[in-house]
Amino acid sequence: MERFRDMQLFAALAGQPSLASAARHARVSGPTLVRAVARLEARLRVVLLQRSTRGVNLTDAGQAYLADCVRLLAAVDAAEASANGAHVHAQGNLRICLPLLFSRYVMAPLLAGYMDRYPAVRVIAHYHDYYPNLHEEGFDVAVWVGELPNSSLIARQVGQVRTLLCASPTYLAARGEPRHPADLKQHHLIASAETVHWGFPHYTLKARARLSCATVQGAINAAVQGAGVIRCLSYPVHDHLMSGQLRRVLPAFELPPLPVHVIYREGRHASMRVRSFVDYCVTALREHPAFQLA
């Protein structure tokens, strides 16, 4: 039993930036986690963690062993879930990975709706803007905006998003509407940096931003108030476009849309909590107004 518990504690390192955060995630003290790793290293006769003045990192052997631990413990959980009916009833912990902005503007109300419908499921949400390794990091489900890399995961496309230029009707009435991306050099541009590098089909715009905003929402608010032209993905601004607070600019020069997928691991062998969440998300996202822009 001690070996199994040590593996569980070591697996808590998956997706965590430090030993301290892993210990908190496992609900144990830092020394308890360190002792568990030391016992594993002594038993395996390999170094799993590389300690230095900069902190602690997994060795190559540690990364391989962590992936094996996550996979084996997931198999144990699946066996127990099958025995106690989790393949029939949605229950237990569900670990999901979501893009930060997409979660804020689209996923937050969906998560609330899912938890209302499935009260026996405890959702553990992580927010990252990189493509997750579900196996190594122990995630059950992820949502990804963009092209999928080669993967053995199951992926269900729910829609697509566009990269849009937007401005308020009052701004366009006062400054005129651009006809080509080059015309944007004569406009007030709102961006996240002082220098704008916006790519278009067969053209790249390099200009100075009139207004630099640290957050997407800050840029959107400024554009709604008539401060200038912004460029962002379609899902943060779909409400403003539908209400008429913002208008699309240069739609003929937009880049190809980006697909949005719900990805998961087990396919038809997945537990009911995974299948219920995937089905709920796919249905809700395919109907979401953020994906209805032509």
Wavefront OBJ file of the C-alpha trace (Angstrom):
o trace
v 0.000 0.000 0.000
v 2.892 2.362 0.735
v 4.206 1.920 -2.812
v 0.788 2.715 -4.262
v 0.456 5.799 -2.054
v 3.949 6.960 -3.035
v 2.972 6.632 -6.698
v -0.175 8.681 -6.049
v 1.858 11.433 -4.391
v 4.445 11.414 -7.165
v 1.655 11.636 -9.760
v 0.502 14.836 -8.036
v 3.487 16.515 -9.731
v 1.689 16.232 -13.078
v 0.742 19.697 -14.317
v 2.086 21.423 -11.179
v 4.847 24.068 -11.328
v 6.528 23.150 -8.023
v 6.738 20.641 -5.191
v 4.800 23.010 -2.962
v 1.872 23.303 -5.377
v 1.921 19.518 -5.959
v 1.770 18.957 -2.195
v -1.179 21.327 -1.902
v -2.902 19.555 -4.803
v -2.358 16.193 -3.051
v -3.439 17.712 0.276
v -0.259 16.678 2.071
v 2.684 18.579 3.512
v 5.774 19.317 1.460
v 7.989 17.025 3.585
v 5.498 14.178 3.141
v 5.741 14.506 -0.644
v 9.540 14.717 -0.517
v 9.744 11.548 1.609
v 7.477 9.706 -0.835
v 9.743 10.658 -3.745
v 12.814 9.610 -1.764
v 11.303 6.187 -1.098
v 10.548 5.754 -4.794
v 14.074 6.779 -5.766
v 15.538 4.297 -3.270
v 13.262 1.499 -4.483
v 13.843 2.209 -8.194
v 17.547 3.122 -7.752
v 17.144 6.085 -10.088
v 17.015 9.850 -9.581
v 13.529 11.167 -10.281
v 14.003 14.807 -9.265
v 16.974 17.024 -10.031
v 17.520 19.472 -7.183
v 19.434 22.726 -7.647
v 19.536 26.282 -6.334
v 16.934 27.170 -8.983
v 14.435 24.643 -7.703
v 13.426 21.095 -8.520
v 12.903 19.560 -11.976
v 12.031 16.080 -13.178
v 14.881 14.075 -14.677
v 14.298 12.163 -17.908
v 13.682 9.046 -15.817
v 11.338 11.062 -13.613
v 9.309 12.296 -16.572
v 8.959 8.765 -17.958
v 8.007 7.367 -14.544
v 5.515 10.195 -13.970
v 3.772 9.405 -17.260
v 3.631 5.721 -16.284
v 2.249 6.552 -12.834
v -0.475 8.806 -14.268
v -1.457 6.117 -16.780
v -1.466 3.275 -14.233
v -3.387 5.238 -11.622
v -5.941 6.250 -14.244
v -6.372 2.559 -15.100
v -6.942 1.789 -11.409
v -9.500 4.597 -11.192
v -11.227 3.276 -14.310
v -11.388 -0.234 -12.860
v -12.887 1.024 -9.620
v -15.276 3.290 -11.519
v -16.443 0.355 -13.592
v -17.014 -1.695 -10.456
v -18.993 0.986 -8.630
v -21.034 2.107 -11.617
v -19.212 5.258 -12.773
v -19.583 4.015 -16.340
v -23.331 4.232 -15.770
v -23.517 7.291 -13.509
v -21.513 10.505 -13.856
v -19.538 10.890 -10.644
v -16.032 11.522 -9.338
v -13.280 13.975 -10.280
v -13.128 15.380 -13.811
v -9.856 17.118 -14.779
v -10.217 19.488 -17.728
v -7.848 21.865 -19.530
v -9.159 25.048 -21.160
v -7.654 28.042 -22.988
v -7.799 31.011 -20.628
v -9.642 33.574 -22.768
v -11.933 30.980 -24.314
v -12.927 29.857 -20.833
v -13.682 33.398 -19.736
v -15.853 34.322 -22.682
v -17.440 30.990 -23.628
v -16.868 28.115 -21.195
v -17.694 29.666 -17.803
v -21.507 29.465 -18.154
v -21.206 25.996 -19.731
v -19.286 24.714 -16.717
v -21.957 26.086 -14.391
v -24.686 24.412 -16.430
v -22.852 21.090 -16.499
v -22.299 21.075 -12.737
v -25.982 21.827 -12.144
v -26.934 18.861 -14.298
v -24.325 16.463 -12.838
v -23.943 17.344 -9.144
v -21.930 14.182 -8.346
v -19.059 15.288 -10.607
v -16.311 17.474 -9.141
v -14.717 19.571 -11.905
v -11.022 20.467 -11.600
v -10.284 23.071 -14.280
v -6.802 24.103 -15.412
v -6.206 27.039 -17.738
v -3.333 26.873 -20.245
v -2.760 28.297 -23.711
v -0.513 25.446 -24.903
v -1.625 22.144 -26.424
v -1.912 19.810 -23.417
v -0.512 16.303 -23.103
v -3.573 14.639 -21.627
v -1.756 11.403 -20.811
v 1.231 12.917 -19.014
v -0.650 15.726 -17.294
v -3.597 13.600 -16.238
v -6.365 15.578 -17.942
v -9.597 13.844 -18.932
v -10.850 16.435 -21.436
v -9.514 19.592 -23.071
v -10.832 22.273 -25.408
v -8.403 23.466 -28.083
v -8.660 26.486 -30.379
v -6.490 26.022 -33.472
v -5.201 23.278 -35.716
v -4.682 19.922 -34.018
v -1.204 18.401 -34.016
v -0.889 14.713 -34.818
v -2.411 12.879 -31.889
v -3.950 9.593 -30.822
v -6.631 11.489 -28.909
v -10.307 11.539 -29.797
v -11.321 14.954 -31.178
v -14.793 16.316 -31.912
v -15.011 19.616 -33.762
v -17.585 22.013 -32.345
v -17.104 25.032 -34.584
v -14.588 27.567 -35.757
v -13.524 31.066 -34.815
v -12.227 33.913 -36.911
v -9.632 36.618 -36.457
v -11.595 39.842 -36.907
v -10.988 43.539 -37.263
v -13.649 45.550 -35.447
v -14.521 49.165 -34.755
v -17.535 51.030 -33.453
v -20.035 52.575 -35.898
v -19.308 56.022 -34.441
v -15.565 55.638 -35.065
v -16.104 54.476 -38.648
v -18.531 57.315 -39.294
v -15.944 59.823 -38.091
v -12.788 58.330 -39.616
v -14.077 56.499 -42.657
v -13.983 52.792 -43.411
v -10.731 51.242 -44.722
v -10.875 49.423 -48.061
v -7.512 47.664 -47.852
v -5.269 46.645 -44.906
v -2.768 49.303 -45.969
v -5.433 51.939 -45.220
v -5.184 51.000 -41.534
v -1.979 53.052 -41.286
v -4.235 56.115 -41.364
v -6.422 54.807 -38.517
v -6.218 54.637 -34.739
v -5.142 51.081 -33.936
v -5.693 49.362 -30.594
v -3.304 46.507 -29.780
v -1.506 44.722 -26.954
v 1.870 46.257 -27.876
v 3.137 49.571 -29.165
v 4.035 48.105 -32.559
v 1.397 46.379 -34.669
v 2.290 43.374 -36.845
v -0.966 42.124 -38.347
v -0.826 39.498 -41.059
v -3.370 39.404 -43.892
v -3.507 37.301 -47.047
v -0.623 38.605 -49.197
v -0.011 41.607 -46.939
v 1.554 42.373 -43.553
v 0.676 45.580 -41.751
v 3.434 47.208 -39.681
v 2.328 50.309 -37.843
v 2.254 52.051 -34.480
v -0.635 51.436 -32.131
v -2.466 54.550 -31.015
v -3.544 52.710 -27.852
v -1.816 49.748 -26.167
v -3.966 47.663 -23.824
v -2.705 44.979 -21.458
v -5.887 42.899 -21.729
v -8.230 41.854 -24.502
v -11.229 43.130 -22.556
v -9.579 46.525 -22.147
v -9.043 46.741 -25.912
v -12.649 45.718 -26.588
v -13.973 48.329 -24.153
v -11.859 51.012 -25.839
v -13.107 50.027 -29.294
v -16.733 50.092 -28.150
v -16.148 53.647 -26.914
v -14.855 54.668 -30.360
v -11.111 54.711 -29.641
v -10.126 52.869 -32.811
v -9.781 49.531 -34.607
v -9.001 46.285 -32.770
v -8.054 42.830 -33.990
v -9.020 39.771 -31.969
v -10.652 36.371 -32.196
v -14.378 36.367 -32.760
v -15.577 34.824 -29.495
v -14.733 37.760 -27.171
v -16.639 40.226 -29.400
v -19.596 38.219 -30.683
v -22.027 39.908 -28.233
v -20.838 43.357 -29.303
v -21.186 42.456 -32.986
v -24.701 41.090 -32.487
v -25.767 44.197 -30.518
v -24.277 46.573 -33.102
v -21.758 48.126 -30.696
v -18.987 46.937 -33.022
v -18.804 46.280 -36.770
v -16.505 43.995 -38.698
v -13.903 45.792 -40.778
v -12.265 44.401 -43.945
v -14.067 41.026 -43.832
v -12.746 40.180 -47.320
v -9.181 40.199 -45.944
v -9.732 37.907 -42.957
v -7.467 34.911 -42.387
v -8.885 31.374 -42.653
v -10.914 30.404 -39.578
v -9.463 28.303 -36.746
v -11.220 25.081 -35.733
v -12.313 24.422 -32.146
v -12.228 20.845 -30.823
v -13.153 19.010 -27.654
v -10.457 16.363 -27.143
v -10.334 13.388 -24.783
v -8.568 10.067 -24.335
v -10.627 6.942 -23.825
v -13.237 7.139 -26.584
v -16.093 4.684 -26.110
v -14.354 3.233 -23.029
v -14.446 6.576 -21.206
v -16.214 6.883 -17.883
v -19.667 8.417 -17.764
v -18.298 11.628 -16.215
v -16.044 12.086 -19.269
v -18.695 11.096 -21.797
v -21.320 13.285 -20.128
v -19.027 16.321 -20.154
v -17.933 15.788 -23.755
v -21.517 15.346 -24.971
v -22.705 18.362 -22.992
v -19.889 20.581 -24.296
v -20.194 19.476 -27.910
v -23.937 20.156 -27.967
v -23.669 23.512 -26.171
v -20.687 24.786 -28.144
v -22.139 23.862 -31.525
v -25.161 26.002 -30.655
v -23.138 28.861 -29.167
v -23.567 32.223 -30.948
v -19.785 32.754 -30.949
v -19.565 30.112 -33.668
v -22.404 31.416 -35.812
v -20.432 34.133 -37.600
v -20.148 33.449 -41.324
l 1 2 3 4 5 6 7 8 9 10 11 12 13 14 15 16 17 18 19 20 21 22 23 24 25 26 27 28 29 30 31 32 33 34 35 36 37 38 39 40 41 42 43 44 45 46 47 48 49 50 51 52 53 54 55 56 57 58 59 60 61 62 63 64 65 66 67 68 69 70 71 72 73 74 75 76 77 78 79 80 81 82 83 84 85 86 87 88 89 90 91 92 93 94 95 96 97 98 99 100 101 102 103 104 105 106 107 108 109 110 111 112 113 114 115 116 117 118 119 120 121 122 123 124 125 126 127 128 129 130 131 132 133 134 135 136 137 138 139 140 141 142 143 144 145 146 147 148 149 150 151 152 153 154 155 156 157 158 159 160 161 162 163 164 165 166 167 168 169 170 171 172 173 174 175 176 177 178 179 180 181 182 183 184 185 186 187 188 189 190 191 192 193 194 195 196 197 198 199 200 201 202 203 204 205 206 207 208 209 210 211 212 213 214 215 216 217 218 219 220 221 222 223 224 225 226 227 228 229 230 231 232 233 234 235 236 237 238 239 240 241 242 243 244 245 246 247 248 249 250 251 252 253 254 255 256 257 258 259 260 261 262 263 264 265 266 267 268 269 270 271 272 273 274 275 276 277 278 279 280 281 282 283 284 285 286 287 288 289 290 291 292 293 294
